[in-house]
Amino acid sequence: MGDGVADWRTRNDDADDDDDDDDEGDRARRESVESAAVGHCGYIRLYPAATREPSLLHTTDRPTDRPTGSPERLCSPTWVLHFQKGNSFECATLLVSLLLGQSYNAFVVSGYASREQALCDMTRRTCPYLPERKYTPPPADMPKIAKYQLKAPPDFRSQFLLELEDRERKKKDAELQRQEEERQRMIAEFERPRSDKYFGHRIHAWVVILPEDKGPRNREITEPIFIEPSSGMPYNLADEETNLLYLGVESIWNDQNYWVNMQPRGKGCAEINWDLSKVELWEHLLPGEPRVARKDTDEIEEDVGVEQDKHLDMPASYVNEIQIYSLDFETRYPQGSKTIFYKKAKVELYAPYFQMDGLIQRVTVYEDYEYITPIQCYEKYLNRSDCLTESSKDFNTDTVTDFFKKGRSDHCKADRYLASDTGSIDNERAIDFYDDAHFEGLSRMEMGPLYLTQYYRNREDFLYYRHVQFSTDKDNPADGIHFRRTSKIIEKYHRNKEIPACEDIAIREFAMLENEIRVKFHYDKDRSSRATRTFIKPSMADRGERLVFDPTMSYGYNPDPTAPPEKNLDLFYNLDKHLKDEDQSIICVKDTETEIMEFLKRRSDENLNLQLSISLFDRNQTVETISTEPRIDAVKDPSQRDDIAQEIDPLGPYLARIGNPAYISKAEAYLIRDDCLSDFKQLSIDKANYILRIIEKRAAELEKMQILLTQSVDLSKAEEDQMLAKINEISFNLHVLETYLNWHRDQVPQRYKILMDRLRQNPYLQALQKN
């Protein structure tokens, strides 16, 4: 739920220098503040009658005056949203209001927390924004079962010397282990937070979501969950870390009632019983048990029972309805940015379109605790026109890796290069491609000053590897690209089972310096060796219009002794084919160098001239773009405006049917106008019917999924979560489709009116206006 529900920005303010009031005075002060707040409904009236969805908005923490005291007053959720700041009680109140609006059984918790949790000090915690490292287990060593095993040779080494070596090795291992344990102990001692004189007495507020038997979220919430309003992070009560952060609970409340925790203070949060129906554990303030505490009764009996037992009515809420506008939702952080410090890591978060380069997240990992020496940096981007999504930099190796999503013309997936790269073609670089989109099936390309390696997938010619070696001799070409001279090309092919193995090429090597072509064929079944063939290339004079072949120009090996010798004519054709393939491979290498140079220039232009893409469905950015663009009629002359009007002429297709005449009769004008209006009506009806069919299809699918979920009793937790996610997705799609259908119905009359006005002003239909 974490970041998806709420994530509030805080400020690490140290309140250790505040005066230490005694516990009895603080408790009396808190009781008076809470009693007055409930009596005047200062807490409860903050919840509006109708709420909106949970927000990703962030606020700035406004710490309380005393670390051991409750705030003297609470601002409303609308005030917190407007100014984007508030203390833990105000942030928790706002978060609970949003959760209640989404049918969660949420409560504000008033209790005690650690200093790090109360001040939102994350410098002792591991950064949760670090990318997950994929763990690949080492391959298991399978024991080799051999029918015949050789007897081990006798060992003539001295057993005494072996024992001494083993003893010395164990001594070194023990010393290394001791040093590692000492290092870990020193790190743990250094990272241990300093003593807090207010430990166990710091007042803090957070949110708890309790399971509800017959509630709409009973399948999603099966156990109590804590949510920190300052960060939006969820905490499981069974975790040991939760008991170290949250030390005790005094009371909880929401828009229904106020409950005081009557359980012993010594119990940790994991041992608290959260059954609010038990009066001996939770004493409620307002008379009359709320509906959540009544069991085995229907809804009508619950309402009657509550009304009969109550002696104090809840006052009406004075707070305005909580509204989170789309622009505020997109801004998320106060002033569009936020910085969080974790253990040896700094996280910078930005709202979309806040940075000119589309940066939304930067995580910098440091070697020290003072955030001085960076080690790695991870960046995420959004709405980039060059499809860049992520970028990582290793400061130790000075390497940068850019990741792209699908949509680029060059089908680049990842680009790994040196940070000091000047954009030259002979620098170290590795490029990954989407091989399913690349027309040659290229999946990866590695290059350096003297080599170029290409990897392919799913090619019709079964080629999967090409390695090019360049000599140190360099030319001076006119284009400045093909300055490296090719010395060797190695190609590897997959097995083609349609031809014999002794004729299926596995490895082919074009050795330009040795003037040879070496071919290795695939292994045949049940054979330990394979056929080979070497061709000595003829001179350029012999490679004219007619190739001159000599039997001494080829020699090879065939593991099959019964195979007949190859004919000279077949060798001649094979040599001719290999020579043509060599020329084609050289052309491919030159084309690849050209494509690499174009890619480097394109990436340089993209980095210099950054552009962000704006979706047509993004109302905020689209409206801002339209408002900043100059008006067409202010920059174009009348003739240009006439050209634009002609481009959007609604009668264009109908006039084209009759040859675009300069003048039409009154009868033709009637027919054209009626056809245009009838087509518009029919198109609007067909569009609405199409949306209705999709809605019916999705509704049937949703009903089927709900029935399957309710009737299935042997589902695992993962399967149930997957089905719930699918149901939520279908419900969201249904809501979007219904909204779009209602919008379409509202827009049709307006569009029809606009069309009628344009038809009246059309010069071809002016004859209809005359009497």
C-alpha positions in Angstrom: 0.0 0.0 0.0 3.0 2.3 0.8 3.6 4.9 -1.9 0.3 4.0 -3.5 -1.8 5.4 -0.6 0.2 8.3 0.7 3.7 9.5 1.0 4.3 12.6 3.1 7.5 14.7 3.1 9.0 15.4 6.6 11.8 17.5 8.0 14.4 16.0 10.3 14.2 18.5 13.1 16.0 17.6 16.3 13.9 18.3 19.4 16.2 16.8 21.9 16.9 20.3 23.4 13.3 20.8 24.5 12.5 20.9 28.1 11.6 17.6 29.7 8.1 17.8 31.4 7.2 15.2 33.9 5.0 12.2 32.7 2.0 13.1 34.9 1.8 16.7 33.6 2.1 15.5 30.0 -0.6 12.8 30.5 -3.0 15.3 32.1 -2.3 17.8 29.4 -2.9 15.1 26.7 -6.1 14.0 28.3 -7.4 17.5 28.5 -6.5 18.2 24.9 -8.1 14.9 23.6 -11.2 15.4 25.8 -11.7 18.9 24.5 -11.1 17.8 21.0 -13.6 15.0 21.1 -16.1 17.2 23.1 -15.9 19.8 20.4 -15.4 17.1 17.7 -12.2 18.8 16.7 -10.8 15.4 15.7 -13.8 13.8 14.3 -15.3 16.7 12.5 -12.2 16.8 10.3 -13.7 13.9 8.2 -16.0 15.2 5.4 -19.1 13.5 4.4 -17.6 12.6 1.0 -14.0 11.9 0.3 -11.8 11.3 -2.7 -9.3 8.6 -3.6 -6.0 8.2 -1.7 -3.4 10.7 -2.9 0.2 10.6 -3.9 0.6 14.2 -2.6 3.4 14.9 -0.2 3.5 17.4 2.6 6.1 19.0 4.9 6.1 17.9 8.5 5.2 20.6 11.0 6.6 19.2 14.3 4.8 19.6 17.6 6.0 22.1 20.2 7.1 19.3 22.7 8.3 15.8 21.8 6.3 14.4 24.7 3.2 16.5 24.3 0.2 16.5 22.0 -0.5 19.4 19.6 -2.6 22.2 21.1 -4.7 22.4 17.9 -5.3 20.4 14.7 -5.8 21.9 11.3 -8.3 20.4 8.9 -7.4 18.0 6.1 -8.3 20.7 3.5 -5.8 23.1 5.2 -3.1 20.4 5.1 -3.8 19.8 1.4 -3.7 23.5 0.6 -0.5 24.4 2.4 1.0 20.8 2.1 2.4 20.7 5.6 1.2 19.4 8.9 2.3 17.4 12.0 1.8 13.7 12.4 -1.7 14.1 13.8 -2.8 16.2 10.9 -1.2 14.0 8.3 -2.7 10.9 9.9 -6.2 12.6 10.0 -6.0 13.4 6.3 -4.8 9.9 5.4 -7.5 8.3 7.4 -10.1 10.5 5.7 -8.9 9.3 2.3 -8.8 5.7 3.4 -12.3 5.9 4.8 -13.5 7.2 1.5 -12.1 4.1 -0.1 -14.0 1.8 2.4 -10.9 0.9 4.5 -11.5 0.4 8.2 -8.9 3.0 9.1 -8.2 4.7 12.4 -5.9 7.5 13.7 -3.5 6.1 16.4 -2.2 8.2 19.2 0.8 6.6 20.9 4.5 6.5 21.4 7.2 6.1 18.8 11.0 6.1 18.6 12.9 9.3 17.9 13.8 8.2 14.4 10.2 7.5 13.5 8.8 10.6 15.1 11.3 12.8 13.3 11.3 10.7 10.1 15.0 10.1 10.3 15.8 7.6 7.6 19.6 7.8 7.8 19.8 4.4 9.7 17.6 2.5 7.3 18.4 0.7 4.0 17.2 2.6 1.0 14.0 1.0 -0.5 14.5 2.7 -3.8 17.6 0.7 -4.8 17.0 -1.6 -7.8 16.6 -5.3 -7.0 19.5 -7.4 -7.9 18.6 -10.6 -9.8 20.1 -13.6 -8.0 21.1 -16.4 -10.2 22.0 -19.5 -8.2 25.2 -21.2 -9.3 24.7 -24.3 -11.4 24.7 -27.5 -9.3 27.6 -29.8 -10.0 26.0 -33.1 -11.2 28.1 -36.1 -10.3 29.6 -37.7 -13.4 28.6 -41.4 -13.6 31.1 -43.3 -15.6 31.0 -46.9 -16.3 34.8 -47.2 -16.0 36.9 -45.1 -13.7 40.6 -44.7 -13.6 42.4 -45.6 -10.4 43.8 -42.6 -8.6 47.6 -42.4 -8.8 49.4 -42.8 -5.5 50.1 -39.7 -3.4 53.7 -39.4 -2.5 53.4 -36.1 -0.7 54.4 -35.8 2.9 51.3 -36.1 5.2 53.1 -34.0 7.9 53.6 -31.2 5.5 50.0 -31.4 4.4 48.9 -31.2 8.0 51.0 -28.1 8.5 49.6 -26.5 5.4 46.1 -27.3 6.5 46.7 -25.9 10.0 48.2 -22.7 8.5 45.2 -22.3 6.2 42.7 -22.8 9.0 44.6 -20.2 11.1 44.4 -17.7 8.2 40.7 -18.4 7.7 40.0 -18.0 11.4 41.9 -14.7 11.4 40.0 -13.4 8.4 36.7 -14.4 10.0 37.7 -12.7 13.2 38.5 -9.5 11.3 35.2 -9.6 9.4 33.3 -10.1 12.7 35.1 -7.2 14.2 34.4 -5.0 11.2 30.7 -6.0 11.3 30.6 -5.2 15.1 32.2 -1.8 14.5 29.7 -1.0 11.8 26.8 -2.1 14.0 28.2 0.0 16.9 28.6 3.0 14.6 25.1 2.7 13.1 23.4 2.2 16.5 21.4 5.4 17.2 22.5 7.5 20.1 20.6 7.3 23.4 17.3 9.3 23.6 16.3 10.8 26.9 12.6 10.9 25.7 12.6 7.2 24.7 9.2 5.7 25.2 7.6 9.2 25.8 7.6 10.8 22.3 4.0 11.4 21.2 3.4 10.4 17.7 0.3 9.7 15.5 0.0 7.1 12.7 -2.6 5.1 10.9 -3.9 1.6 11.5 -6.1 -0.4 9.2 -8.0 -3.2 10.9 -9.7 -6.2 9.2 -13.5 -6.0 9.0 -15.5 -9.3 8.8 -18.2 -8.1 6.5 -16.4 -5.1 5.1 -15.7 -4.5 1.4 -12.0 -4.9 2.0 -12.1 -8.1 4.1 -10.2 -10.1 1.5 -7.5 -7.4 1.1 -7.0 -6.6 4.8 -6.6 -9.9 6.8 -4.5 -8.5 9.7 -3.8 -5.1 11.3 -1.5 -2.9 9.3 0.4 0.2 10.4 1.0 3.1 8.0 3.3 5.9 8.7 1.7 9.1 7.4 5.0 10.9 7.0 6.4 8.3 4.5 3.4 6.2 3.5 5.3 3.0 4.4 3.3 0.0 5.6 4.5 -2.0 8.6 3.5 -5.5 9.6 2.8 -5.8 13.3 4.6 -9.2 13.4 7.9 -7.7 12.3 10.5 -7.0 14.9 11.3 -3.6 13.3 7.7 -2.5 13.9 8.0 -3.0 17.6 11.2 -1.0 17.6 9.6 2.0 15.8 6.2 2.0 17.5 6.5 1.6 21.2 2.9 1.9 22.5 -0.7 2.8 21.7 -2.8 5.1 23.9 -6.0 5.6 21.8 -7.4 5.4 18.3 -10.3 7.2 16.7 -12.1 7.8 13.4 -15.4 9.3 12.3 -17.4 6.7 14.4 -16.0 6.9 17.9 -12.9 7.3 20.2 -11.4 4.2 21.8 -8.9 4.2 24.7 -6.5 1.4 25.0 -7.0 -0.3 28.4 -4.4 -3.0 27.9 -1.1 -2.9 29.9 1.5 -0.5 28.6 4.2 -3.1 28.8 2.8 -5.0 25.8 4.3 -4.3 22.5 2.3 -3.5 19.4 2.5 -7.1 18.3 0.8 -8.3 21.5 -2.1 -5.8 21.4 -5.6 -7.2 20.9 -7.4 -5.1 18.3 -10.9 -6.4 18.9 -12.7 -3.1 19.6 -15.9 -5.0 20.7 -14.2 -6.0 24.0 -14.9 -3.2 26.4 -12.3 -4.5 28.9 -9.6 -3.9 26.2 -10.9 -0.8 24.4 -13.1 1.7 26.2 -15.1 3.9 23.7 -15.8 7.5 24.6 -19.2 8.2 23.0 -22.2 6.2 24.4 -23.6 3.5 22.2 -21.5 0.9 20.4 -20.9 1.7 16.8 -21.8 -0.7 14.0 -18.3 -2.1 13.9 -18.7 -3.4 17.5 -22.0 -5.2 16.9 -21.9 -8.7 15.7 -24.6 -11.3 14.6 -27.1 -8.6 13.7 -28.4 -7.3 10.5 -27.9 -3.7 9.3 -31.4 -2.5 10.3 -31.0 -3.8 13.8 -27.6 -2.3 14.1 -28.9 1.2 13.1 -31.8 0.9 15.6 -29.5 -0.3 18.3 -27.1 2.5 17.8 -29.8 5.2 17.8 -31.4 3.8 21.0 -28.1 3.5 22.9 -26.6 6.9 21.9 -27.0 9.9 24.2 -24.6 12.2 22.4 -25.0 13.0 18.7 -22.0 13.6 16.5 -21.9 17.2 15.2 -21.9 17.7 11.5 -18.6 18.2 9.8 -17.6 21.8 9.0 -14.8 20.8 6.7 -15.2 21.2 3.0 -15.2 18.1 0.8 -11.6 16.9 0.2 -10.7 17.5 -3.5 -7.4 16.6 -5.0 -7.2 18.2 -8.4 -5.3 16.4 -11.1 -2.6 19.1 -11.3 -2.0 18.9 -7.6 -1.9 15.1 -7.9 0.7 15.3 -10.6 2.8 17.8 -8.7 2.9 15.3 -5.7 5.7 17.0 -3.8 5.8 20.5 -2.3 7.2 22.7 -5.0 7.6 19.6 -7.2 10.7 18.0 -5.6 11.7 16.0 -2.5 15.0 14.7 -1.1 15.3 11.8 1.4 18.5 10.6 3.0 18.9 6.9 3.8 21.9 4.9 5.0 24.7 5.7 2.5 22.1 6.7 -0.1 20.3 9.9 -1.2 17.0 9.8 -3.0 15.8 12.8 -5.1 12.2 12.7 -6.3 10.7 15.0 -8.9 7.2 15.4 -10.3 6.6 14.7 -14.0 7.6 17.5 -16.3 9.3 19.3 -13.4 12.8 18.7 -14.7 13.6 19.6 -18.3 15.1 16.2 -19.0 12.2 14.3 -17.7 14.0 13.1 -14.5 11.6 11.8 -11.9 13.9 9.9 -9.5 17.7 9.8 -8.8 19.2 7.4 -6.2 22.9 8.1 -5.4 24.7 5.5 -3.3 27.7 6.7 -1.3 30.7 4.9 0.2 30.6 6.9 3.4 27.9 8.0 5.9 28.6 11.7 5.2 27.4 11.5 1.6 30.7 12.7 0.1 32.1 9.8 -2.1 29.5 8.5 -4.6 29.7 4.9 -5.8 26.7 4.4 -8.0 23.8 6.5 -9.4 20.4 5.3 -10.6 18.1 7.6 -12.5 14.6 7.1 -13.9 13.0 9.2 -16.6 9.4 9.7 -17.8 7.8 11.1 -21.0 11.1 11.2 -22.9 10.8 11.5 -26.7 13.9 9.4 -27.1 12.2 6.6 -25.0 14.9 6.7 -22.3 13.5 5.2 -19.1 16.5 4.5 -16.8 20.1 5.3 -16.6 22.8 4.0 -14.2 26.3 5.1 -13.6 29.2 3.4 -11.8 31.7 5.9 -10.6 34.4 3.3 -9.9 34.4 2.0 -13.5 33.2 5.3 -15.0 30.6 3.4 -17.0 27.1 4.6 -17.9 24.2 2.3 -18.9 21.0 3.8 -20.5 17.8 1.8 -20.8 15.2 2.5 -23.4 11.6 1.3 -24.0 10.3 0.1 -27.3 9.5 2.8 -29.9 12.9 4.0 -31.1 13.6 3.8 -34.9 16.9 2.0 -34.2 15.2 -0.5 -31.7 17.9 0.2 -29.1 17.2 -1.5 -25.7 20.3 -0.6 -23.7 23.5 1.4 -24.3 26.5 0.9 -22.1 29.5 3.2 -22.6 32.2 5.1 -20.7 31.2 8.4 -19.2 34.3 10.0 -20.8 33.2 8.8 -24.3 33.7 11.4 -26.9 31.2 9.8 -29.4 33.9 8.1 -31.5 33.2 4.8 -33.2 36.3 3.1 -31.9 35.4 3.5 -28.1 34.4 0.7 -25.8 30.6 0.4 -26.1 27.9 -2.3 -25.8 24.4 -1.9 -27.3 21.4 -4.2 -26.8 18.5 -4.2 -29.2 15.0 -5.5 -29.3 15.7 -8.4 -31.6 12.0 -9.2 -32.2 11.6 -5.7 -33.7 15.0 -5.4 -35.5 14.7 -6.6 -39.1 18.0 -8.4 -39.0 17.3 -10.1 -35.6 20.2 -8.2 -34.0 20.2 -8.6 -30.2 23.5 -7.2 -29.0 26.5 -5.4 -30.3 29.9 -5.0 -28.6 32.7 -2.8 -30.0 36.1 -1.6 -29.2 39.1 0.0 -30.9 40.1 -3.2 -32.7 37.0 -5.4 -32.7 33.2 -5.5 -33.4 31.0 -8.3 -32.2 27.3 -8.8 -33.2 24.8 -11.3 -31.8 21.7 -12.4 -33.7 18.5 -14.3 -32.9 16.0 -16.2 -35.1 17.6 -15.5 -38.4 16.6 -17.5 -41.5 20.2 -18.2 -42.4 20.9 -19.5 -38.8 23.6 -16.9 -38.2 23.9 -16.0 -34.5 27.4 -14.6 -34.1 29.7 -12.3 -36.1 33.1 -11.1 -34.8 35.2 -8.6 -36.7 38.8 -7.9 -36.0 40.5 -4.7 -37.3 44.2 -4.2 -37.9 46.2 -1.4 -36.4 46.6 0.1 -39.9 44.2 2.9 -40.5 43.0 4.6 -43.6 41.9 8.1 -44.2 38.4 7.8 -45.8 36.5 10.7 -47.1 33.5 10.1 -44.8 35.7 9.7 -41.6 33.9 6.5 -40.6 35.5 3.5 -42.3 39.0 4.3 -41.2 39.6 0.8 -39.7 40.9 -2.0 -42.0 39.2 -5.4 -41.5 41.6 -8.2 -40.9 39.4 -11.1 -39.9 35.6 -11.9 -39.8 34.3 -14.9 -37.8 30.8 -16.1 -38.3 28.9 -18.8 -36.4 25.7 -20.6 -37.4 23.1 -22.8 -35.7 22.5 -26.3 -36.9 20.2 -26.7 -39.9 18.8 -30.2 -39.7 17.5 -30.2 -43.2 21.1 -30.7 -44.6 23.8 -33.2 -43.5 26.1 -32.2 -40.7 29.2 -32.5 -42.9 27.7 -29.8 -45.2 26.2 -27.5 -42.6 28.5 -24.7 -41.7 29.2 -24.1 -38.0 32.0 -21.7 -38.1 33.3 -19.7 -41.0 36.4 -17.5 -40.8 37.5 -15.0 -43.4 41.2 -14.3 -42.8 42.1 -11.3 -45.0 45.8 -11.2 -43.9 46.4 -14.9 -44.4 44.3 -14.8 -47.6 42.3 -17.8 -46.6 38.7 -18.9 -45.9 38.4 -21.5 -43.1 35.2 -23.5 -42.7 34.2 -25.8 -39.8 31.1 -27.9 -40.1 28.8 -29.2 -37.4 29.4 -32.4 -35.5 27.5 -35.4 -36.8 25.7 -37.6 -34.5 27.9 -40.0 -32.5 31.1 -38.4 -33.8 33.9 -36.8 -31.8 35.3 -34.9 -34.8 33.9 -32.8 -37.5 34.6 -32.0 -41.1 36.7 -28.9 -42.0 37.6 -27.2 -45.3 40.1 -24.5 -46.1 40.1 -22.4 -49.2 43.1 -20.3 -50.4 41.7 -17.2 -52.0 42.9 -16.5 -55.6 44.5 -13.3 -56.4 42.5 -10.3 -57.6 43.7 -10.9 -61.2 42.2 -14.4 -61.1 38.9 -13.1 -59.7 37.8 -11.3 -62.9 34.6 -12.1 -64.8 35.5 -15.8 -64.6 37.0 -17.3 -61.5 40.1 -19.5 -62.1 40.1 -22.6 -59.8 43.0 -24.9 -59.0 42.5 -28.1 -56.9 45.5 -27.1 -54.8 43.5 -24.1 -53.6 41.4 -26.2 -51.3 42.1 -28.9 -48.7 40.0 -30.4 -45.9 39.1 -33.2 -43.6 36.1 -35.5 -43.4 35.6 -37.8 -40.4 33.6 -40.3 -42.4 36.2 -42.6 -44.2 33.5 -44.1 -46.5 32.5 -40.7 -47.8 33.4 -40.1 -51.5 35.9 -37.3 -52.2 34.4 -34.0 -53.2 34.3 -33.0 -56.8 36.3 -30.1 -58.1 33.2 -28.6 -59.6 31.5 -28.6 -56.2 34.6 -27.1 -54.6 34.6 -24.4 -57.3 31.0 -23.5 -56.6 31.7 -23.5 -52.8 34.7 -21.2 -53.2 32.7 -18.8 -55.4 29.9 -18.7 -52.9 32.3 -18.1 -49.9 34.0 -15.3 -51.8 30.6 -13.6 -52.5 29.6 -14.1 -48.9 32.9 -12.5 -47.8 32.2 -9.5 -49.9 28.7 -9.3 -48.5 30.0 -9.6 -44.9 32.5 -6.8 -45.5 29.6 -4.6 -46.8 27.6 -5.5 -43.7 30.5 -4.4 -41.5 30.8 -1.1 -43.3 27.0 -0.6 -43.0 27.2 -1.4 -39.3 29.9 1.2 -38.8 27.7 3.7 -40.6 24.7 2.8 -38.4 26.8 3.1 -35.2 28.0 6.5 -36.2 24.4 7.6 -37.0 23.3 6.2 -33.6 26.0 8.2 -31.8 25.1 11.4 -33.6 21.4 10.8 -32.8 22.1 10.2 -29.1 24.2 13.4 -29.0 21.4 15.4 -30.6 18.9 13.9 -28.2 20.9 14.8 -25.2 21.5 18.4 -26.4 18.0 19.0 -27.6 15.8 17.3 -25.0 12.1 17.0 -25.8 9.4 15.6 -23.6 6.4 13.9 -25.1 2.9 14.9 -23.9 0.0 12.5 -24.1 -3.2 13.7 -25.8 -5.1 12.5 -22.7 -3.0 14.6 -20.3 -5.3 17.5 -19.6 -2.9 19.5 -17.5 0.0 19.5 -19.9 -2.2 19.8 -23.0 -4.0 22.8 -21.7 -0.7 24.4 -20.7 0.7 23.8 -24.1 -2.3 25.2 -25.9 -2.3 28.3 -23.7 1.4 29.0 -24.4 1.1 28.5 -28.2 0.5 31.7 -30.2 -2.9 32.1 -31.8 -3.2 31.0 -35.4 -5.1 34.0 -36.5 -2.5 36.3 -34.9 0.4 34.9 -36.9 -1.1 33.8 -40.2 -2.5 36.0 -42.9 -6.1 35.7 -44.2 -5.1 33.5 -47.1 -3.5 31.0 -44.7 -6.6 31.0 -42.5 -8.6 30.2 -45.6 -6.3 27.3 -46.3 -6.9 26.0 -42.8 -10.6 26.3 -43.1 -10.5 24.4 -46.3 -8.5 21.6 -44.6 -11.3 21.1 -42.0 -14.2 21.6 -44.4 -16.9 19.0 -43.3 -18.3 18.9 -46.9 -15.0 18.0 -48.5 -15.7 14.2 -48.9 -19.2 14.8 -50.2 -18.0 17.4 -52.7 -15.3 15.1 -53.9 -17.9 12.5 -54.8 -19.4 14.9 -57.4 -16.1 16.1 -58.8 -15.5 19.2 -56.5 -17.6 21.6 -58.6 -17.3 25.3 -58.2 -21.1 25.7 -57.8 -23.9 23.3 -56.8 -27.7 23.5 -57.2 -30.1 23.9 -54.4 -31.2 20.3 -54.7 -27.6 19.1 -54.5 -27.1 21.3 -51.5 -30.0 19.7 -49.7 -28.7 16.2 -50.4 -25.2 17.0 -49.3 -26.3 18.6 -46.1 -28.7 15.7 -45.3 -26.0 13.2 -46.0 -23.5 15.0 -43.8 -25.9 15.2 -40.9 -27.1 11.7 -41.2 -23.6 10.3 -41.4 -22.6 12.3 -38.2 -25.7 10.9 -36.4 -24.9 7.3 -37.5 -21.3 7.6 -36.6 -22.2 8.9 -33.1 -24.6 6.0 -32.6 -22.2 3.4 -33.8 -19.5 4.7 -31.5 -21.9 4.7 -28.5 -23.0 1.1 -29.4 -19.4 0.0 -29.7 -18.6 1.4 -26.2 -21.7 -0.3 -24.8 -20.7 -3.7 -26.3 -17.3 -3.4 -24.7 -18.9 -2.5 -21.3 -21.2 -5.5 -21.5 -18.2 -7.7 -22.4 -16.2 -6.4 -19.5 -19.2 -6.6 -17.1 -19.7 -10.3 -18.0 -16.0 -10.9 -17.5 -16.1 -9.2 -14.1 -19.1 -11.2 -13.0 -17.4 -14.4 -14.0 -14.3 -13.5 -12.1 -16.3 -12.6 -9.0 -18.2 -15.8 -9.1 -15.0 -17.8 -9.5 -13.5 -16.0 -6.5 -16.4 -16.6 -4.2 -16.8 -20.2 -5.2 -13.2 -21.2 -5.0 -12.1 -22.3 -1.6 -8.7 -23.9 -2.3 -7.0 -20.8 -3.7 -3.5 -19.9 -2.5 -2.7 -16.4 -1.3 -0.8 -15.6 -4.5 -3.7 -16.8 -6.7 -6.2 -14.9 -4.7 -4.2 -11.7 -4.9 -3.8 -12.2 -8.6 -7.6 -12.6 -9.0 -8.3 -9.5 -6.9 -5.8 -7.5 -8.9 -7.6 -8.7 -12.1 -11.0 -7.8 -10.7 -9.7 -4.3 -9.7 -8.3 -3.8 -13.2 -11.6 -4.8 -14.8 -13.6 -2.5 -12.5 -11.3 0.4 -13.3 -11.7 -0.2 -17.0 -15.4 -0.4 -16.6 -15.4 2.9 -14.8 -13.3 4.5 -17.5 -15.6 3.2 -20.2 -18.7 4.4 -18.5 -17.1 7.8 -18.0 -16.1 8.0 -21.6 -19.6 6.9 -22.7 -21.3 9.6 -20.6 -18.8 12.2 -21.9 -19.6 11.1 -25.5 -23.3 11.5 -24.9 -22.8 15.0 -23.5 -20.5 16.0 -26.4 -22.7 14.8 -29.3 -25.4 17.6 -29.0 -22.6 20.2 -28.8 -20.8 18.8 -31.8 -24.0 18.6 -33.7 -24.7 22.2 -33.0 -21.2 23.2 -34.1 -21.6 21.2 -37.3 -24.9 22.9 -38.1 -23.2 26.3 -37.6 -20.4 25.4 -39.9 -22.8 24.1 -42.6 -24.8 27.4 -42.4 -21.6 29.3 -43.0 -20.3 27.1 -45.8 -20.4 29.0 -49.2 -21.7 25.9 -51.0 -24.9 25.9 -48.8 -25.6 29.6 -49.0 -28.3 28.8 -51.6 -30.3 27.2 -48.8 -30.5 30.4 -46.9 -32.2 32.3 -49.7 -36.0 32.3 -49.7 
